[in-house]
Amino acid sequence: MKEMKILQNFEVEIIEKLSKIVKVKAKNRNEAEQIVSDNWRAGQYILGAEDFIDVEFFTLADKQDAAAQS
């Protein structure tokens, strides 16, 4: 007789990273980042599938265990 394996429920987090480079004129690096941040919050930069650079998968219990160990 075949042994029945009991299936368990898992929560798996999917983290996608998107990246876009934009050019702005500013007095310094901090101002440039603030301008881009403000513009992004205002919806001027919409990142989509063409901006995809990476993906990670974490089973939530594994991620919590790793955080507890560090």
N, C-alpha and C positions, 0 to 999 in steps of 0.2 A: 504494500500500500504506500502511496506517495505521502510524504510528510507535508502538512499544510503550514506554510509560513504566514504568520500574522503580519499584516501590513500596518505600518504606523503612519500617523500624520506628521508632516514636517512643514514648518514655515521657512521659506527660502526668500531672502531679500535679493532683489536685483538692483544693482547700482550702475547706471550708465553715466559715462563722462562725455560731455560735449565741450568743444573748444572752438573759439572764433577769435581771430585777430582783427582789431579795428584800429584805425589811425585817428588820432586827435591832436590838436595843437594845445599846448599847455605850457605854463611857466616851469613846471618841474614834474617829477614822477608822481608825487602824491596828488597833485592837481589833476594829472592825466587819469589816474585811477579813479579819482572822485567823479570826474566828468563822465567816464565810461560807466561807472556804477550808477550814477544818476540817470544816464540815458537808458541803461538796461532796465532799471526799475520803471522808467516811463514807457517801456515797451518798444524802444527804438531798435533793439537788437533781439531778434527772435532766432534762437538756435534750434536747428532741426536735424533730421537724419543725416544731412550732408556734413554736419559738424561733429559727428560721432567719432570718438577716438579710442574708447575702451569700455569694457563691461566687467563686472565682478559679481559673483554669486556667493552668498553666505547663508548657510543654514543657521537660523537665529540662535539656537542653543550653542553652536560652535563659536559664533561671534561673541556671545556673552561669556563663554568660558575663556576665550582668548583675552578679552578685556580684563577679566578677573585676575588672570595670571600676570598681566603687565603692571 
